[in-house]
Structures are given as structure tokens and as C-alpha cells.
């Protein structure tokens, strides 16, 4: 008997997927890590890979997360 999967708090980031940003009915699995250390995910419905930071200001960043937070704090002042 197969072991049940744990819950993942990530939704599909592909706009062409019928489960795009939908929690109900999603079928996403972890699929290793990128060289940056971020978790890699795979949507079984649309067969695409993505990372949890896609669609956020932290996606494809060149600075560390701490540097981005510091810049945001300085901009607010």
C-alpha cells in the first residue's frame, strides 16, 4: 500500500494550468532543489516545474533575502 503524501502549501504557478493558483484538486510534488537552494516543485496536471518564489519580488533575485529586506526597510523610512 502506498504511503499518503504530506500536504504542500504551494499552488501551481503556470497560468495555462487548470489548477492555476487553486488549492482544491492540486497535485504538486517536491522535485529536488535548485542550485540556489530553493525547493523545486512539479505540477502533475500541467507537467511544469517551478519554485516557491515565482510570482514574488524574490523570484530570480541576485541579492540575498537579507539584503532585499534591508533595502525595503530603507525605502519605507
mmJSON file of the N, C-alpha and C atoms, coordinates in Angstrom:
{"data_MODEL":{"atom_site":{
"group_PDB":["ATOM","ATOM","ATOM","ATOM","ATOM","ATOM","ATOM","ATOM","ATOM","ATOM","ATOM","ATOM","ATOM","ATOM","ATOM","ATOM","ATOM","ATOM","ATOM","ATOM","ATOM","ATOM","ATOM","ATOM","ATOM","ATOM","ATOM","ATOM","ATOM","ATOM","ATOM","ATOM","ATOM","ATOM","ATOM","ATOM","ATOM","ATOM","ATOM","ATOM","ATOM","ATOM","ATOM","ATOM","ATOM","ATOM","ATOM","ATOM","ATOM","ATOM","ATOM","ATOM","ATOM","ATOM","ATOM","ATOM","ATOM","ATOM","ATOM","ATOM","ATOM","ATOM","ATOM","ATOM","ATOM","ATOM","ATOM","ATOM","ATOM","ATOM","ATOM","ATOM","ATOM","ATOM","ATOM","ATOM","ATOM","ATOM","ATOM","ATOM","ATOM","ATOM","ATOM","ATOM","ATOM","ATOM","ATOM","ATOM","ATOM","ATOM","ATOM","ATOM","ATOM","ATOM","ATOM","ATOM","ATOM","ATOM","ATOM","ATOM","ATOM","ATOM","ATOM","ATOM","ATOM","ATOM","ATOM","ATOM","ATOM","ATOM","ATOM","ATOM","ATOM","ATOM","ATOM","ATOM","ATOM","ATOM","ATOM","ATOM","ATOM","ATOM","ATOM","ATOM","ATOM","ATOM","ATOM","ATOM","ATOM","ATOM","ATOM","ATOM","ATOM","ATOM","ATOM","ATOM","ATOM","ATOM","ATOM","ATOM","ATOM","ATOM","ATOM","ATOM","ATOM","ATOM","ATOM","ATOM","ATOM","ATOM","ATOM","ATOM","ATOM","ATOM","ATOM","ATOM","ATOM","ATOM","ATOM","ATOM","ATOM","ATOM","ATOM","ATOM","ATOM","ATOM","ATOM","ATOM","ATOM","ATOM","ATOM","ATOM","ATOM","ATOM","ATOM","ATOM","ATOM","ATOM","ATOM","ATOM","ATOM","ATOM","ATOM","ATOM","ATOM","ATOM","ATOM","ATOM","ATOM","ATOM","ATOM","ATOM","ATOM","ATOM","ATOM","ATOM","ATOM","ATOM","ATOM","ATOM","ATOM","ATOM","ATOM","ATOM","ATOM","ATOM","ATOM","ATOM","ATOM","ATOM","ATOM","ATOM","ATOM","ATOM","ATOM","ATOM","ATOM","ATOM","ATOM","ATOM","ATOM","ATOM","ATOM","ATOM","ATOM","ATOM","ATOM","ATOM","ATOM","ATOM","ATOM"],
"id":[1,2,3,4,5,6,7,8,9,10,11,12,13,14,15,16,17,18,19,20,21,22,23,24,25,26,27,28,29,30,31,32,33,34,35,36,37,38,39,40,41,42,43,44,45,46,47,48,49,50,51,52,53,54,55,56,57,58,59,60,61,62,63,64,65,66,67,68,69,70,71,72,73,74,75,76,77,78,79,80,81,82,83,84,85,86,87,88,89,90,91,92,93,94,95,96,97,98,99,100,101,102,103,104,105,106,107,108,109,110,111,112,113,114,115,116,117,118,119,120,121,122,123,124,125,126,127,128,129,130,131,132,133,134,135,136,137,138,139,140,141,142,143,144,145,146,147,148,149,150,151,152,153,154,155,156,157,158,159,160,161,162,163,164,165,166,167,168,169,170,171,172,173,174,175,176,177,178,179,180,181,182,183,184,185,186,187,188,189,190,191,192,193,194,195,196,197,198,199,200,201,202,203,204,205,206,207,208,209,210,211,212,213,214,215,216,217,218,219,220,221,222,223,224,225,226,227,228,229,230,231],
"type_symbol":["N","C","C","N","C","C","N","C","C","N","C","C","N","C","C","N","C","C","N","C","C","N","C","C","N","C","C","N","C","C","N","C","C","N","C","C","N","C","C","N","C","C","N","C","C","N","C","C","N","C","C","N","C","C","N","C","C","N","C","C","N","C","C","N","C","C","N","C","C","N","C","C","N","C","C","N","C","C","N","C","C","N","C","C","N","C","C","N","C","C","N","C","C","N","C","C","N","C","C","N","C","C","N","C","C","N","C","C","N","C","C","N","C","C","N","C","C","N","C","C","N","C","C","N","C","C","N","C","C","N","C","C","N","C","C","N","C","C","N","C","C","N","C","C","N","C","C","N","C","C","N","C","C","N","C","C","N","C","C","N","C","C","N","C","C","N","C","C","N","C","C","N","C","C","N","C","C","N","C","C","N","C","C","N","C","C","N","C","C","N","C","C","N","C","C","N","C","C","N","C","C","N","C","C","N","C","C","N","C","C","N","C","C","N","C","C","N","C","C","N","C","C","N","C","C","N","C","C","N","C","C"],
"label_atom_id":["N","CA","C","N","CA","C","N","CA","C","N","CA","C","N","CA","C","N","CA","C","N","CA","C","N","CA","C","N","CA","C","N","CA","C","N","CA","C","N","CA","C","N","CA","C","N","CA","C","N","CA","C","N","CA","C","N","CA","C","N","CA","C","N","CA","C","N","CA","C","N","CA","C","N","CA","C","N","CA","C","N","CA","C","N","CA","C","N","CA","C","N","CA","C","N","CA","C","N","CA","C","N","CA","C","N","CA","C","N","CA","C","N","CA","C","N","CA","C","N","CA","C","N","CA","C","N","CA","C","N","CA","C","N","CA","C","N","CA","C","N","CA","C","N","CA","C","N","CA","C","N","CA","C","N","CA","C","N","CA","C","N","CA","C","N","CA","C","N","CA","C","N","CA","C","N","CA","C","N","CA","C","N","CA","C","N","CA","C","N","CA","C","N","CA","C","N","CA","C","N","CA","C","N","CA","C","N","CA","C","N","CA","C","N","CA","C","N","CA","C","N","CA","C","N","CA","C","N","CA","C","N","CA","C","N","CA","C","N","CA","C","N","CA","C","N","CA","C","N","CA","C","N","CA","C","N","CA","C","N","CA","C","N","CA","C","N","CA","C"],
"label_alt_id":[null,null,null,null,null,null,null,null,null,null,null,null,null,null,null,null,null,null,null,null,null,null,null,null,null,null,null,null,null,null,null,null,null,null,null,null,null,null,null,null,null,null,null,null,null,null,null,null,null,null,null,null,null,null,null,null,null,null,null,null,null,null,null,null,null,null,null,null,null,null,null,null,null,null,null,null,null,null,null,null,null,null,null,null,null,null,null,null,null,null,null,null,null,null,null,null,null,null,null,null,null,null,null,null,null,null,null,null,null,null,null,null,null,null,null,null,null,null,null,null,null,null,null,null,null,null,null,null,null,null,null,null,null,null,null,null,null,null,null,null,null,null,null,null,null,null,null,null,null,null,null,null,null,null,null,null,null,null,null,null,null,null,null,null,null,null,null,null,null,null,null,null,null,null,null,null,null,null,null,null,null,null,null,null,null,null,null,null,null,null,null,null,null,null,null,null,null,null,null,null,null,null,null,null,null,null,null,null,null,null,null,null,null,null,null,null,null,null,null,null,null,null,null,null,null,null,null,null,null,null,null],
"label_comp_id":["UNK","UNK","UNK","UNK","UNK","UNK","UNK","UNK","UNK","UNK","UNK","UNK","UNK","UNK","UNK","UNK","UNK","UNK","UNK","UNK","UNK","UNK","UNK","UNK","UNK","UNK","UNK","UNK","UNK","UNK","UNK","UNK","UNK","UNK","UNK","UNK","UNK","UNK","UNK","UNK","UNK","UNK","UNK","UNK","UNK","UNK","UNK","UNK","UNK","UNK","UNK","UNK","UNK","UNK","UNK","UNK","UNK","UNK","UNK","UNK","UNK","UNK","UNK","UNK","UNK","UNK","UNK","UNK","UNK","UNK","UNK","UNK","UNK","UNK","UNK","UNK","UNK","UNK","UNK","UNK","UNK","UNK","UNK","UNK","UNK","UNK","UNK","UNK","UNK","UNK","UNK","UNK","UNK","UNK","UNK","UNK","UNK","UNK","UNK","UNK","UNK","UNK","UNK","UNK","UNK","UNK","UNK","UNK","UNK","UNK","UNK","UNK","UNK","UNK","UNK","UNK","UNK","UNK","UNK","UNK","UNK","UNK","UNK","UNK","UNK","UNK","UNK","UNK","UNK","UNK","UNK","UNK","UNK","UNK","UNK","UNK","UNK","UNK","UNK","UNK","UNK","UNK","UNK","UNK","UNK","UNK","UNK","UNK","UNK","UNK","UNK","UNK","UNK","UNK","UNK","UNK","UNK","UNK","UNK","UNK","UNK","UNK","UNK","UNK","UNK","UNK","UNK","UNK","UNK","UNK","UNK","UNK","UNK","UNK","UNK","UNK","UNK","UNK","UNK","UNK","UNK","UNK","UNK","UNK","UNK","UNK","UNK","UNK","UNK","UNK","UNK","UNK","UNK","UNK","UNK","UNK","UNK","UNK","UNK","UNK","UNK","UNK","UNK","UNK","UNK","UNK","UNK","UNK","UNK","UNK","UNK","UNK","UNK","UNK","UNK","UNK","UNK","UNK","UNK","UNK","UNK","UNK","UNK","UNK","UNK","UNK","UNK","UNK","UNK","UNK","UNK"],
"label_asym_id":["A","A","A","A","A","A","A","A","A","A","A","A","A","A","A","A","A","A","A","A","A","A","A","A","A","A","A","A","A","A","A","A","A","A","A","A","A","A","A","A","A","A","A","A","A","A","A","A","A","A","A","A","A","A","A","A","A","A","A","A","A","A","A","A","A","A","A","A","A","A","A","A","A","A","A","A","A","A","A","A","A","A","A","A","A","A","A","A","A","A","A","A","A","A","A","A","A","A","A","A","A","A","A","A","A","A","A","A","A","A","A","A","A","A","A","A","A","A","A","A","A","A","A","A","A","A","A","A","A","A","A","A","A","A","A","A","A","A","A","A","A","A","A","A","A","A","A","A","A","A","A","A","A","A","A","A","A","A","A","A","A","A","A","A","A","A","A","A","A","A","A","A","A","A","A","A","A","A","A","A","A","A","A","A","A","A","A","A","A","A","A","A","A","A","A","A","A","A","A","A","A","A","A","A","A","A","A","A","A","A","A","A","A","A","A","A","A","A","A","A","A","A","A","A","A","A","A","A","A","A","A"],
"label_entity_id":["1","1","1","1","1","1","1","1","1","1","1","1","1","1","1","1","1","1","1","1","1","1","1","1","1","1","1","1","1","1","1","1","1","1","1","1","1","1","1","1","1","1","1","1","1","1","1","1","1","1","1","1","1","1","1","1","1","1","1","1","1","1","1","1","1","1","1","1","1","1","1","1","1","1","1","1","1","1","1","1","1","1","1","1","1","1","1","1","1","1","1","1","1","1","1","1","1","1","1","1","1","1","1","1","1","1","1","1","1","1","1","1","1","1","1","1","1","1","1","1","1","1","1","1","1","1","1","1","1","1","1","1","1","1","1","1","1","1","1","1","1","1","1","1","1","1","1","1","1","1","1","1","1","1","1","1","1","1","1","1","1","1","1","1","1","1","1","1","1","1","1","1","1","1","1","1","1","1","1","1","1","1","1","1","1","1","1","1","1","1","1","1","1","1","1","1","1","1","1","1","1","1","1","1","1","1","1","1","1","1","1","1","1","1","1","1","1","1","1","1","1","1","1","1","1","1","1","1","1","1","1"],
"label_seq_id":[1,1,1,2,2,2,3,3,3,4,4,4,5,5,5,6,6,6,7,7,7,8,8,8,9,9,9,10,10,10,11,11,11,12,12,12,13,13,13,14,14,14,15,15,15,16,16,16,17,17,17,18,18,18,19,19,19,20,20,20,21,21,21,22,22,22,23,23,23,24,24,24,25,25,25,26,26,26,27,27,27,28,28,28,29,29,29,30,30,30,31,31,31,32,32,32,33,33,33,34,34,34,35,35,35,36,36,36,37,37,37,38,38,38,39,39,39,40,40,40,41,41,41,42,42,42,43,43,43,44,44,44,45,45,45,46,46,46,47,47,47,48,48,48,49,49,49,50,50,50,51,51,51,52,52,52,53,53,53,54,54,54,55,55,55,56,56,56,57,57,57,58,58,58,59,59,59,60,60,60,61,61,61,62,62,62,63,63,63,64,64,64,65,65,65,66,66,66,67,67,67,68,68,68,69,69,69,70,70,70,71,71,71,72,72,72,73,73,73,74,74,74,75,75,75,76,76,76,77,77,77],
"pdbx_PDB_ins_code":[null,null,null,null,null,null,null,null,null,null,null,null,null,null,null,null,null,null,null,null,null,null,null,null,null,null,null,null,null,null,null,null,null,null,null,null,null,null,null,null,null,null,null,null,null,null,null,null,null,null,null,null,null,null,null,null,null,null,null,null,null,null,null,null,null,null,null,null,null,null,null,null,null,null,null,null,null,null,null,null,null,null,null,null,null,null,null,null,null,null,null,null,null,null,null,null,null,null,null,null,null,null,null,null,null,null,null,null,null,null,null,null,null,null,null,null,null,null,null,null,null,null,null,null,null,null,null,null,null,null,null,null,null,null,null,null,null,null,null,null,null,null,null,null,null,null,null,null,null,null,null,null,null,null,null,null,null,null,null,null,null,null,null,null,null,null,null,null,null,null,null,null,null,null,null,null,null,null,null,null,null,null,null,null,null,null,null,null,null,null,null,null,null,null,null,null,null,null,null,null,null,null,null,null,null,null,null,null,null,null,null,null,null,null,null,null,null,null,null,null,null,null,null,null,null,null,null,null,null,null,null],
"Cartn_x":[0.843,0.0,0.887,0.539,1.332,1.155,2.219,2.2,1.499,0.604,-0.066,0.918,0.695,1.562,1.244,2.26,2.055,1.458,0.949,0.369,1.463,1.343,2.296,1.524,2.03,1.352,1.758,1.798,2.186,1.123,0.789,-0.163,0.567,-0.028,0.609,0.761,1.93,2.237,2.118,1.637,1.507,0.121,0.017,-1.29,-2.1,-1.457,-2.176,-2.726,-2.377,-2.851,-4.275,-5.115,-6.495,-6.56,-5.484,-5.408,-4.514,-4.361,-3.542,-4.049,-3.203,-3.479,-4.676,-5.063,-6.185,-5.655,-6.196,-5.787,-6.474,-7.756,-8.532,-8.22,-7.898,-7.655,-6.233,-5.369,-3.99,-3.268,-2.258,-1.441,0.009,0.641,2.003,2.911,4.091,5.067,6.393,7.179,8.53,9.399,10.322,11.157,12.594,13.218,14.606,14.748,15.975,16.261,17.08,16.924,17.731,19.097,20.033,21.38,21.372,20.333,20.209,19.74,19.334,18.866,17.358,16.638,15.18,14.577,13.476,12.773,12.188,12.269,11.711,10.431,9.348,8.06,7.648,6.793,6.306,4.79,4.075,2.622,2.323,1.626,1.322,0.229,-0.557,-1.621,-1.058,-0.216,0.308,1.746,2.341,3.698,4.763,4.69,5.698,6.383,7.615,8.404,8.398,8.436,8.509,9.072,9.409,9.908,8.932,9.023,8.037,8.096,9.182,9.28,8.751,8.302,7.787,6.564,6.511,5.408,5.602,6.781,7.081,8.299,8.546,9.74,11.057,11.013,12.233,12.587,11.726,11.979,13.094,14.019,15.173,16.004,16.136,16.881,18.377,19.133,20.591,21.146,20.311,20.722,20.212,20.812,20.33,19.012,18.276,16.994,17.174,18.241,18.51,18.763,19.502,19.775,18.488,17.604,16.331,15.472,15.425,14.654,15.226,16.547,17.186,16.857,16.884,16.554,15.111,14.19,12.78,12.586,13.288,13.193,13.697,14.785,15.331,14.399,13.702,12.767,11.546,11.145,9.979,10.275,11.509,11.872,11.745],
"Cartn_y":[-1.182,0.0,1.244,2.215,3.434,4.326,4.999,5.924,7.214,7.775,9.025,10.187,11.092,12.269,13.296,14.044,15.148,16.337,17.286,18.462,19.472,20.107,21.124,22.431,23.498,24.796,25.603,24.961,25.614,25.299,26.282,26.067,26.233,25.73,25.792,27.242,27.578,28.934,29.103,28.086,28.138,28.66,29.845,30.41,29.537,28.645,27.779,26.515,26.278,25.093,25.333,24.293,24.475,24.597,24.255,24.398,25.568,26.546,27.736,28.467,28.588,29.272,28.694,27.439,26.803,25.78,25.816,24.888,23.536,23.559,22.323,21.574,20.302,19.469,19.494,20.258,20.35,19.023,18.773,17.564,17.962,18.488,19.018,18.192,17.882,17.122,17.875,17.606,18.164,17.418,18.146,17.527,18.031,17.886,18.302,19.768,20.276,21.681,22.289,23.604,24.35,24.629,25.083,25.38,26.513,27.341,28.427,27.928,26.665,26.099,26.103,26.703,26.748,25.414,25.068,23.827,23.9,22.798,22.696,21.87,22.33,21.644,21.256,20.229,19.727,19.573,20.186,20.049,18.879,17.881,16.696,16.951,18.012,18.319,18.929,19.95,20.643,20.238,19.395,18.867,19.961,20.941,22.003,22.038,22.528,22.705,24.187,24.481,25.865,25.878,27.078,27.237,28.092,28.012,28.681,30.197,30.779,32.241,32.829,32.002,32.527,33.395,34.55,35.479,36.41,36.396,37.281,38.139,39.201,40.025,39.271,38.133,37.365,36.423,36.324,35.419,35.967,35.125,35.469,36.616,36.638,37.726,37.473,38.535,38.444,38.762,39.349,39.699,38.651,38.608,37.682,38.21,37.329,37.712,38.798,38.716,39.722,41.101,41.139,42.415,43.03,42.225,42.727,43.29,42.602,43.089,44.408,44.531,45.774,46.921,46.672,47.704,48.16,47.215,47.564,48.413,48.068,48.854,50.271,50.424,51.755,52.576,51.935,52.647,53.148,52.427,52.81,54.024,54.16,55.281,56.62],
"Cartn_z":[0.0,0.0,0.0,-0.806,-0.932,0.291,0.632,1.759,1.339,2.155,1.771,1.729,0.808,0.672,1.739,2.125,3.044,2.301,3.037,2.396,2.083,0.933,0.492,0.346,0.938,0.894,-0.325,-1.487,-2.734,-3.772,-4.61,-5.705,-7.031,-8.108,-9.424,-9.881,-10.419,-10.863,-12.372,-13.076,-14.53,-14.905,-15.549,-15.901,-16.86,-17.59,-18.526,-17.868,-16.619,-15.897,-15.4,-15.452,-14.989,-13.466,-12.77,-11.315,-10.905,-11.786,-11.527,-10.284,-9.285,-8.016,-7.262,-7.545,-6.855,-5.862,-4.675,-3.626,-3.803,-4.146,-4.247,-5.542,-5.434,-6.604,-7.129,-6.496,-6.983,-6.775,-7.57,-7.436,-7.675,-6.636,-6.723,-5.822,-6.345,-5.568,-5.525,-4.501,-4.42,-5.417,-6.045,-7.073,-6.995,-5.844,-5.688,-5.345,-5.522,-5.223,-6.344,-6.517,-7.475,-6.857,-7.668,-7.166,-6.14,-6.155,-5.182,-3.825,-3.761,-2.505,-2.353,-3.306,-3.228,-3.652,-3.003,-3.318,-4.728,-5.447,-6.79,-6.694,-7.358,-7.333,-8.745,-8.833,-10.12,-10.038,-10.985,-11.072,-12.004,-11.5,-12.303,-13.341,-13.168,-14.131,-15.413,-15.275,-16.466,-16.786,-15.942,-16.152,-16.241,-15.345,-15.313,-13.943,-13.96,-12.744,-12.372,-11.091,-10.628,-9.22,-8.734,-7.368,-6.568,-5.241,-4.392,-4.471,-4.943,-5.001,-6.309,-7.244,-8.514,-8.241,-8.903,-8.702,-7.519,-6.916,-5.789,-6.136,-5.374,-5.634,-5.432,-4.767,-4.517,-5.663,-6.682,-7.807,-8.696,-9.088,-9.94,-9.368,-8.099,-7.462,-7.546,-7.469,-7.456,-6.073,-5.227,-3.871,-2.892,-1.72,-0.695,-0.126,0.514,1.095,2.154,2.927,3.958,3.339,2.218,1.542,0.991,0.455,-0.079,1.046,2.181,3.329,3.83,3.88,4.316,3.364,2.063,1.069,1.246,1.45,1.642,2.896,3.964,5.197,4.972,4.222,3.952,3.06,2.142,1.27,2.032,3.07,3.86,4.732,5.193,6.079,5.412],
"occupancy":[1.0,1.0,1.0,1.0,1.0,1.0,1.0,1.0,1.0,1.0,1.0,1.0,1.0,1.0,1.0,1.0,1.0,1.0,1.0,1.0,1.0,1.0,1.0,1.0,1.0,1.0,1.0,1.0,1.0,1.0,1.0,1.0,1.0,1.0,1.0,1.0,1.0,1.0,1.0,1.0,1.0,1.0,1.0,1.0,1.0,1.0,1.0,1.0,1.0,1.0,1.0,1.0,1.0,1.0,1.0,1.0,1.0,1.0,1.0,1.0,1.0,1.0,1.0,1.0,1.0,1.0,1.0,1.0,1.0,1.0,1.0,1.0,1.0,1.0,1.0,1.0,1.0,1.0,1.0,1.0,1.0,1.0,1.0,1.0,1.0,1.0,1.0,1.0,1.0,1.0,1.0,1.0,1.0,1.0,1.0,1.0,1.0,1.0,1.0,1.0,1.0,1.0,1.0,1.0,1.0,1.0,1.0,1.0,1.0,1.0,1.0,1.0,1.0,1.0,1.0,1.0,1.0,1.0,1.0,1.0,1.0,1.0,1.0,1.0,1.0,1.0,1.0,1.0,1.0,1.0,1.0,1.0,1.0,1.0,1.0,1.0,1.0,1.0,1.0,1.0,1.0,1.0,1.0,1.0,1.0,1.0,1.0,1.0,1.0,1.0,1.0,1.0,1.0,1.0,1.0,1.0,1.0,1.0,1.0,1.0,1.0,1.0,1.0,1.0,1.0,1.0,1.0,1.0,1.0,1.0,1.0,1.0,1.0,1.0,1.0,1.0,1.0,1.0,1.0,1.0,1.0,1.0,1.0,1.0,1.0,1.0,1.0,1.0,1.0,1.0,1.0,1.0,1.0,1.0,1.0,1.0,1.0,1.0,1.0,1.0,1.0,1.0,1.0,1.0,1.0,1.0,1.0,1.0,1.0,1.0,1.0,1.0,1.0,1.0,1.0,1.0,1.0,1.0,1.0,1.0,1.0,1.0,1.0,1.0,1.0,1.0,1.0,1.0,1.0,1.0,1.0],
"B_iso_or_equiv":[0.0,0.0,0.0,0.0,0.0,0.0,0.0,0.0,0.0,0.0,0.0,0.0,0.0,0.0,0.0,0.0,0.0,0.0,0.0,0.0,0.0,0.0,0.0,0.0,0.0,0.0,0.0,0.0,0.0,0.0,0.0,0.0,0.0,0.0,0.0,0.0,0.0,0.0,0.0,0.0,0.0,0.0,0.0,0.0,0.0,0.0,0.0,0.0,0.0,0.0,0.0,0.0,0.0,0.0,0.0,0.0,0.0,0.0,0.0,0.0,0.0,0.0,0.0,0.0,0.0,0.0,0.0,0.0,0.0,0.0,0.0,0.0,0.0,0.0,0.0,0.0,0.0,0.0,0.0,0.0,0.0,0.0,0.0,0.0,0.0,0.0,0.0,0.0,0.0,0.0,0.0,0.0,0.0,0.0,0.0,0.0,0.0,0.0,0.0,0.0,0.0,0.0,0.0,0.0,0.0,0.0,0.0,0.0,0.0,0.0,0.0,0.0,0.0,0.0,0.0,0.0,0.0,0.0,0.0,0.0,0.0,0.0,0.0,0.0,0.0,0.0,0.0,0.0,0.0,0.0,0.0,0.0,0.0,0.0,0.0,0.0,0.0,0.0,0.0,0.0,0.0,0.0,0.0,0.0,0.0,0.0,0.0,0.0,0.0,0.0,0.0,0.0,0.0,0.0,0.0,0.0,0.0,0.0,0.0,0.0,0.0,0.0,0.0,0.0,0.0,0.0,0.0,0.0,0.0,0.0,0.0,0.0,0.0,0.0,0.0,0.0,0.0,0.0,0.0,0.0,0.0,0.0,0.0,0.0,0.0,0.0,0.0,0.0,0.0,0.0,0.0,0.0,0.0,0.0,0.0,0.0,0.0,0.0,0.0,0.0,0.0,0.0,0.0,0.0,0.0,0.0,0.0,0.0,0.0,0.0,0.0,0.0,0.0,0.0,0.0,0.0,0.0,0.0,0.0,0.0,0.0,0.0,0.0,0.0,0.0,0.0,0.0,0.0,0.0,0.0,0.0],
"pdbx_formal_charge":[null,null,null,null,null,null,null,null,null,null,null,null,null,null,null,null,null,null,null,null,null,null,null,null,null,null,null,null,null,null,null,null,null,null,null,null,null,null,null,null,null,null,null,null,null,null,null,null,null,null,null,null,null,null,null,null,null,null,null,null,null,null,null,null,null,null,null,null,null,null,null,null,null,null,null,null,null,null,null,null,null,null,null,null,null,null,null,null,null,null,null,null,null,null,null,null,null,null,null,null,null,null,null,null,null,null,null,null,null,null,null,null,null,null,null,null,null,null,null,null,null,null,null,null,null,null,null,null,null,null,null,null,null,null,null,null,null,null,null,null,null,null,null,null,null,null,null,null,null,null,null,null,null,null,null,null,null,null,null,null,null,null,null,null,null,null,null,null,null,null,null,null,null,null,null,null,null,null,null,null,null,null,null,null,null,null,null,null,null,null,null,null,null,null,null,null,null,null,null,null,null,null,null,null,null,null,null,null,null,null,null,null,null,null,null,null,null,null,null,null,null,null,null,null,null,null,null,null,null,null,null],
"auth_seq_id":[1,1,1,2,2,2,3,3,3,4,4,4,5,5,5,6,6,6,7,7,7,8,8,8,9,9,9,10,10,10,11,11,11,12,12,12,13,13,13,14,14,14,15,15,15,16,16,16,17,17,17,18,18,18,19,19,19,20,20,20,21,21,21,22,22,22,23,23,23,24,24,24,25,25,25,26,26,26,27,27,27,28,28,28,29,29,29,30,30,30,31,31,31,32,32,32,33,33,33,34,34,34,35,35,35,36,36,36,37,37,37,38,38,38,39,39,39,40,40,40,41,41,41,42,42,42,43,43,43,44,44,44,45,45,45,46,46,46,47,47,47,48,48,48,49,49,49,50,50,50,51,51,51,52,52,52,53,53,53,54,54,54,55,55,55,56,56,56,57,57,57,58,58,58,59,59,59,60,60,60,61,61,61,62,62,62,63,63,63,64,64,64,65,65,65,66,66,66,67,67,67,68,68,68,69,69,69,70,70,70,71,71,71,72,72,72,73,73,73,74,74,74,75,75,75,76,76,76,77,77,77],
"auth_comp_id":["UNK","UNK","UNK","UNK","UNK","UNK","UNK","UNK","UNK","UNK","UNK","UNK","UNK","UNK","UNK","UNK","UNK","UNK","UNK","UNK","UNK","UNK","UNK","UNK","UNK","UNK","UNK","UNK","UNK","UNK","UNK","UNK","UNK","UNK","UNK","UNK","UNK","UNK","UNK","UNK","UNK","UNK","UNK","UNK","UNK","UNK","UNK","UNK","UNK","UNK","UNK","UNK","UNK","UNK","UNK","UNK","UNK","UNK","UNK","UNK","UNK","UNK","UNK","UNK","UNK","UNK","UNK","UNK","UNK","UNK","UNK","UNK","UNK","UNK","UNK","UNK","UNK","UNK","UNK","UNK","UNK","UNK","UNK","UNK","UNK","UNK","UNK","UNK","UNK","UNK","UNK","UNK","UNK","UNK","UNK","UNK","UNK","UNK","UNK","UNK","UNK","UNK","UNK","UNK","UNK","UNK","UNK","UNK","UNK","UNK","UNK","UNK","UNK","UNK","UNK","UNK","UNK","UNK","UNK","UNK","UNK","UNK","UNK","UNK","UNK","UNK","UNK","UNK","UNK","UNK","UNK","UNK","UNK","UNK","UNK","UNK","UNK","UNK","UNK","UNK","UNK","UNK","UNK","UNK","UNK","UNK","UNK","UNK","UNK","UNK","UNK","UNK","UNK","UNK","UNK","UNK","UNK","UNK","UNK","UNK","UNK","UNK","UNK","UNK","UNK","UNK","UNK","UNK","UNK","UNK","UNK","UNK","UNK","UNK","UNK","UNK","UNK","UNK","UNK","UNK","UNK","UNK","UNK","UNK","UNK","UNK","UNK","UNK","UNK","UNK","UNK","UNK","UNK","UNK","UNK","UNK","UNK","UNK","UNK","UNK","UNK","UNK","UNK","UNK","UNK","UNK","UNK","UNK","UNK","UNK","UNK","UNK","UNK","UNK","UNK","UNK","UNK","UNK","UNK","UNK","UNK","UNK","UNK","UNK","UNK","UNK","UNK","UNK","UNK","UNK","UNK"],
"auth_asym_id":["A","A","A","A","A","A","A","A","A","A","A","A","A","A","A","A","A","A","A","A","A","A","A","A","A","A","A","A","A","A","A","A","A","A","A","A","A","A","A","A","A","A","A","A","A","A","A","A","A","A","A","A","A","A","A","A","A","A","A","A","A","A","A","A","A","A","A","A","A","A","A","A","A","A","A","A","A","A","A","A","A","A","A","A","A","A","A","A","A","A","A","A","A","A","A","A","A","A","A","A","A","A","A","A","A","A","A","A","A","A","A","A","A","A","A","A","A","A","A","A","A","A","A","A","A","A","A","A","A","A","A","A","A","A","A","A","A","A","A","A","A","A","A","A","A","A","A","A","A","A","A","A","A","A","A","A","A","A","A","A","A","A","A","A","A","A","A","A","A","A","A","A","A","A","A","A","A","A","A","A","A","A","A","A","A","A","A","A","A","A","A","A","A","A","A","A","A","A","A","A","A","A","A","A","A","A","A","A","A","A","A","A","A","A","A","A","A","A","A","A","A","A","A","A","A","A","A","A","A","A","A"],
"auth_atom_id":["N","CA","C","N","CA","C","N","CA","C","N","CA","C","N","CA","C","N","CA","C","N","CA","C","N","CA","C","N","CA","C","N","CA","C","N","CA","C","N","CA","C","N","CA","C","N","CA","C","N","CA","C","N","CA","C","N","CA","C","N","CA","C","N","CA","C","N","CA","C","N","CA","C","N","CA","C","N","CA","C","N","CA","C","N","CA","C","N","CA","C","N","CA","C","N","CA","C","N","CA","C","N","CA","C","N","CA","C","N","CA","C","N","CA","C","N","CA","C","N","CA","C","N","CA","C","N","CA","C","N","CA","C","N","CA","C","N","CA","C","N","CA","C","N","CA","C","N","CA","C","N","CA","C","N","CA","C","N","CA","C","N","CA","C","N","CA","C","N","CA","C","N","CA","C","N","CA","C","N","CA","C","N","CA","C","N","CA","C","N","CA","C","N","CA","C","N","CA","C","N","CA","C","N","CA","C","N","CA","C","N","CA","C","N","CA","C","N","CA","C","N","CA","C","N","CA","C","N","CA","C","N","CA","C","N","CA","C","N","CA","C","N","CA","C","N","CA","C","N","CA","C","N","CA","C","N","CA","C","N","CA","C","N","CA","C","N","CA","C"],
"pdbx_PDB_model_num":[1,1,1,1,1,1,1,1,1,1,1,1,1,1,1,1,1,1,1,1,1,1,1,1,1,1,1,1,1,1,1,1,1,1,1,1,1,1,1,1,1,1,1,1,1,1,1,1,1,1,1,1,1,1,1,1,1,1,1,1,1,1,1,1,1,1,1,1,1,1,1,1,1,1,1,1,1,1,1,1,1,1,1,1,1,1,1,1,1,1,1,1,1,1,1,1,1,1,1,1,1,1,1,1,1,1,1,1,1,1,1,1,1,1,1,1,1,1,1,1,1,1,1,1,1,1,1,1,1,1,1,1,1,1,1,1,1,1,1,1,1,1,1,1,1,1,1,1,1,1,1,1,1,1,1,1,1,1,1,1,1,1,1,1,1,1,1,1,1,1,1,1,1,1,1,1,1,1,1,1,1,1,1,1,1,1,1,1,1,1,1,1,1,1,1,1,1,1,1,1,1,1,1,1,1,1,1,1,1,1,1,1,1,1,1,1,1,1,1,1,1,1,1,1,1,1,1,1,1,1,1]
}}}
